[in-house]
C-alpha cells in the first residue's frame, strides 16, 4: 500500500495554494493525495481573531476535491474531516503519510505572521517529512536547483537521502550547502574533503544527480534563505531529539524567510 501525500486545509488561501503544490508532488511521487480538515472540538471557545468566516468542513472539502479533480483528473484524492485540534490531527496523520504538506500560515493568528505557530509545532514533531509552502507564490526567478543544508560533522542522513531523491524526481542539480564554516586557512581543504565524504555514498546510489558542494562562511540561515530565491525546494534535517521540542534557529530563519517551499525531514 502506498502511503499518501497528506495536505492540511483550513480554507485559507495559503492552505489552498499548498494543496495545489501537494497535488503536483503526489503525481510526481505516484501517490494518492489525502486532504485533511480539522474541525475544532469547541469552536465557540476560539479567540475572536481565529473565528474568521470560512466554508463549513464538508463544503470546504467538496470544493477542494472538485478543484483538484478538474486540474488533475489522473490524481486519486481522498478527503477526510476530523474533530480535533489541527496540531494533534496533523501530527497523527503524519504517522501514515509519505509526505505532509502545510501552508505556511492558516486563517487564524496575526496578519503579520509569515509562518503560523501551528505549522512550527507540527514541523517540529511530525514523523514524516513536512513541506511548508510559503504564503506568496514563487517569483519569476528560475527554479534551477534543489538545496539542502548539510552539517558535514553531524550529517542528517535521512534529509540527504530525501534531497537526492527530490533532485532526481525534479531533474534538477542538488546544491549541498555546508555553511557557518570558518576554519583556519590551513584547514579549509579538510572541510571540503569532509563534505565530499558525506555526499559520496549518495552520489554512488544516485549517479544521475548533478551535485554541487558549497562551503560558506556566512551563517547557514542567511545562506539558505538567499539560495531559496532560485531553488525549487530547500531541505533541512531535524534531529530525533527535536521531535518533542522546538525547531532550531536555522529552521526558524529559513521557514520565515525562504522564497520557496521548505522540507523539514526528521532523523531516524
C-alpha positions as CSV (number, residue, x, y, z in Angstrom):
1,X,0.0,0.0,0.0
2,X,1.4,3.4,-1.0
3,X,1.3,6.0,1.8
4,X,-0.4,9.2,0.7
5,X,0.9,12.7,0.4
6,X,-1.2,14.5,3.0
7,X,-2.3,18.1,3.0
8,X,-4.0,20.0,5.8
9,X,-6.5,22.6,4.6
10,X,-8.5,25.2,6.6
11,X,-10.0,27.3,3.9
12,X,-7.2,29.9,3.9
13,X,-5.6,31.0,0.7
14,X,-2.2,29.7,1.9
15,X,-3.6,26.2,2.6
16,X,-5.4,26.1,-0.8
17,X,-2.1,27.1,-2.6
18,X,-0.4,24.4,-0.6
19,X,-3.0,21.9,-1.8
20,X,-2.1,22.6,-5.4
21,X,1.6,22.1,-4.6
22,X,0.8,18.8,-2.8
23,X,-1.2,17.6,-5.8
24,X,1.7,18.2,-8.1
25,X,4.0,16.4,-5.7
26,X,1.7,13.4,-5.3
27,X,1.6,13.0,-9.1
28,X,5.4,13.1,-9.3
29,X,5.6,10.5,-6.5
30,X,2.8,8.4,-7.9
31,X,1.0,8.6,-4.6
32,X,-2.6,9.3,-3.7
33,X,-3.5,12.7,-2.1
34,X,-5.2,12.8,1.3
35,X,-6.9,16.2,2.0
36,X,-7.4,16.6,5.8
37,X,-9.5,19.3,7.5
38,X,-9.6,19.5,11.3
39,X,-12.7,20.9,13.0
40,X,-12.2,22.4,16.5
41,X,-13.8,20.4,19.2
42,X,-15.3,23.6,20.8
43,X,-15.3,26.3,18.2
44,X,-17.2,28.7,20.5
45,X,-14.1,28.9,22.7
46,X,-11.8,30.2,19.9
47,X,-10.5,33.7,20.2
48,X,-12.3,36.2,18.0
49,X,-9.3,36.6,15.7
50,X,-9.3,32.9,15.0
51,X,-13.0,32.7,14.2
52,X,-12.8,34.0,10.7
53,X,-15.6,33.2,8.3
54,X,-14.8,30.1,6.2
55,X,-16.7,27.3,4.5
56,X,-18.0,24.6,6.6
57,X,-15.8,21.5,6.7
58,X,-17.9,19.4,4.3
59,X,-18.3,22.3,1.9
60,X,-14.6,23.1,2.0
61,X,-13.5,19.5,1.3
62,X,-16.1,19.2,-1.5
63,X,-14.8,22.4,-3.1
64,X,-11.1,21.4,-2.8
65,X,-11.8,18.0,-4.2
66,X,-13.7,19.4,-7.1
67,X,-10.9,21.9,-8.0
68,X,-8.3,19.2,-7.8
69,X,-10.3,16.8,-9.9
70,X,-10.7,19.4,-12.6
71,X,-7.0,20.3,-12.6
72,X,-5.6,16.9,-12.0
73,X,-8.1,14.3,-13.2
74,X,-5.5,11.5,-13.0
75,X,-4.9,12.1,-9.3
76,X,-6.5,9.9,-6.7
77,X,-7.9,12.2,-4.0
78,X,-9.4,11.3,-0.6
79,X,-10.8,13.8,1.7
80,X,-11.2,13.5,5.5
81,X,-12.7,15.6,8.2
82,X,-11.6,15.1,11.8
83,X,-12.9,16.6,15.1
84,X,-9.6,17.6,16.8
85,X,-7.2,20.5,17.1
86,X,-5.2,20.9,14.0
87,X,-1.8,20.2,15.6
88,X,-2.9,16.9,17.0
89,X,-4.7,15.8,13.9
90,X,-1.9,16.6,11.5
91,X,0.9,15.1,13.7
92,X,-1.2,12.0,13.9
93,X,-1.8,12.0,10.1
94,X,1.9,12.2,9.6
95,X,2.4,8.7,11.0
96,X,0.6,7.3,7.9
97,X,1.9,9.7,5.3
98,X,4.7,9.6,2.8
99,X,4.8,13.4,3.0
100,X,2.9,16.1,4.9
101,X,2.3,19.5,3.3
102,X,1.2,22.6,5.0
103,X,0.5,26.2,4.0
104,X,2.9,28.5,5.9
105,X,0.0,30.1,7.8
106,X,-3.6,29.4,8.3
107,X,-6.7,31.7,8.6
108,X,-6.1,32.4,12.2
109,X,-3.4,34.3,14.1
110,X,-2.0,37.7,13.5
111,X,-1.9,39.0,9.9
112,X,1.8,40.0,10.2
113,X,2.8,36.4,10.9
114,X,4.5,34.7,7.9
115,X,4.6,31.3,9.4
116,X,2.0,30.3,12.0
117,X,2.6,28.7,15.4
118,X,0.6,25.6,14.3
119,X,2.9,25.0,11.4
120,X,6.1,25.3,13.5
121,X,4.6,23.0,16.1
122,X,3.8,20.3,13.5
123,X,7.1,20.6,11.6
124,X,9.0,20.1,14.9
125,X,7.0,16.9,15.7
126,X,5.8,15.2,12.6
127,X,7.1,11.7,12.0
128,X,7.4,12.1,8.2
129,X,9.0,14.8,6.1
130,X,7.0,18.0,6.2
131,X,6.9,20.6,3.5
132,X,5.9,24.2,4.3
133,X,4.7,26.1,1.3
134,X,5.3,29.9,1.6
135,X,2.3,32.3,1.6
136,X,3.3,34.1,-1.5
137,X,3.7,32.2,-4.8
138,X,7.3,31.9,-6.0
139,X,8.5,34.9,-8.0
140,X,9.8,35.0,-11.6
141,X,13.3,33.7,-10.8
142,X,14.1,30.4,-12.4
143,X,13.8,27.4,-10.1
144,X,17.0,25.8,-11.1
145,X,18.2,23.6,-8.2
146,X,17.3,21.7,-5.1
147,X,19.2,22.9,-2.0
148,X,20.0,21.1,1.2
149,X,21.7,22.4,4.3
150,X,24.3,19.9,5.5
151,X,26.3,19.8,8.7
152,X,29.2,17.7,7.5
153,X,30.3,16.9,11.0
154,X,26.9,15.7,12.1
155,X,25.1,14.8,8.8
156,X,21.4,14.2,8.8
157,X,21.3,11.1,6.6
158,X,17.5,11.0,6.2
159,X,17.5,14.6,4.9
160,X,20.4,13.9,2.5
161,X,18.6,10.9,1.1
162,X,15.4,12.9,0.7
163,X,17.3,15.7,-1.1
164,X,18.9,13.3,-3.6
165,X,15.5,11.7,-4.3
166,X,13.9,15.1,-4.8
167,X,16.7,16.3,-7.2
168,X,16.3,13.1,-9.2
169,X,12.5,13.4,-9.3
170,X,12.6,17.0,-10.4
171,X,15.5,16.5,-12.8
172,X,17.5,19.3,-11.2
173,X,21.0,19.7,-9.7
174,X,21.4,19.3,-6.0
175,X,23.3,22.0,-4.1
176,X,24.7,20.8,-0.7
177,X,25.5,23.8,1.5
178,X,27.8,23.5,4.4
179,X,27.5,26.9,6.0
180,X,28.8,28.7,9.0
181,X,32.2,27.2,8.5
182,X,35.2,29.4,9.5
183,X,38.2,27.1,9.7
184,X,41.7,28.3,9.8
185,X,43.2,28.8,6.3
186,X,45.3,25.6,6.7
187,X,42.1,23.5,7.4
188,X,39.8,24.8,4.8
189,X,40.6,22.0,2.4
190,X,39.8,19.4,5.0
191,X,36.3,20.8,5.4
192,X,35.7,20.2,1.6
193,X,37.0,16.7,2.0
194,X,34.7,16.1,4.9
195,X,31.6,17.3,2.9
196,X,32.7,15.1,-0.1
197,X,32.9,12.1,2.2
198,X,29.4,12.7,3.5
199,X,28.0,13.0,0.0
200,X,29.9,10.2,-1.7
201,X,27.6,7.2,-0.8
202,X,24.6,9.2,-2.1
203,X,26.4,10.1,-5.3
204,X,27.1,6.5,-5.8
205,X,23.4,5.5,-5.5
206,X,22.2,8.5,-7.5
207,X,24.6,8.8,-10.3
208,X,22.1,10.8,-12.4
209,X,22.1,13.7,-9.9
210,X,24.5,16.5,-10.5
211,X,25.8,17.6,-7.1
212,X,27.4,21.0,-6.2
213,X,29.2,21.0,-2.9
214,X,29.2,24.5,-1.4
215,X,31.1,25.6,1.7
216,X,30.2,29.0,3.0
217,X,31.5,31.1,6.0
218,X,28.3,33.0,6.4
219,X,25.6,31.8,8.8
220,X,23.5,28.8,7.5
221,X,20.2,30.6,7.8
222,X,21.3,33.5,5.7
223,X,22.9,31.3,3.1
224,X,19.9,29.0,2.7
225,X,17.4,31.9,2.6
226,X,19.5,33.5,-0.2
227,X,19.7,30.2,-2.0
228,X,15.9,29.8,-1.9
229,X,15.5,32.6,-4.4
230,X,16.4,30.2,-7.2
231,X,15.6,26.9,-5.5
232,X,12.6,24.6,-6.2
233,X,12.9,23.2,-2.7
234,X,15.1,23.8,0.4
235,X,15.7,20.8,2.7
236,X,16.6,20.8,6.4
237,X,17.3,17.9,8.6
238,X,15.7,17.6,12.1
239,X,17.4,15.8,14.9
240,X,15.5,13.0,16.5
241,X,15.5,14.8,19.8
242,X,13.8,17.8,18.2
243,X,10.5,15.8,17.9
244,X,9.4,16.6,21.4
245,X,10.7,20.2,21.4
246,X,11.1,23.1,19.0
247,X,12.9,23.8,15.8
248,X,16.3,25.4,16.0
249,X,17.2,29.0,14.9
250,X,18.3,27.9,11.4
251,X,15.0,26.2,10.7
252,X,13.1,29.2,12.1
253,X,15.0,31.6,9.9
254,X,14.6,29.6,6.7
255,X,10.9,28.8,7.3
256,X,10.1,32.5,7.9
257,X,12.1,34.0,5.0
258,X,12.6,31.4,2.3
259,X,11.3,32.2,-1.2
260,X,10.3,28.6,-2.0
261,X,8.8,25.5,-0.2
262,X,10.9,24.2,2.7
263,X,11.1,20.5,3.7
264,X,11.9,19.6,7.3
265,X,13.0,15.9,7.4
266,X,13.1,14.1,10.7
267,X,16.0,11.9,11.6
268,X,15.7,8.2,12.2
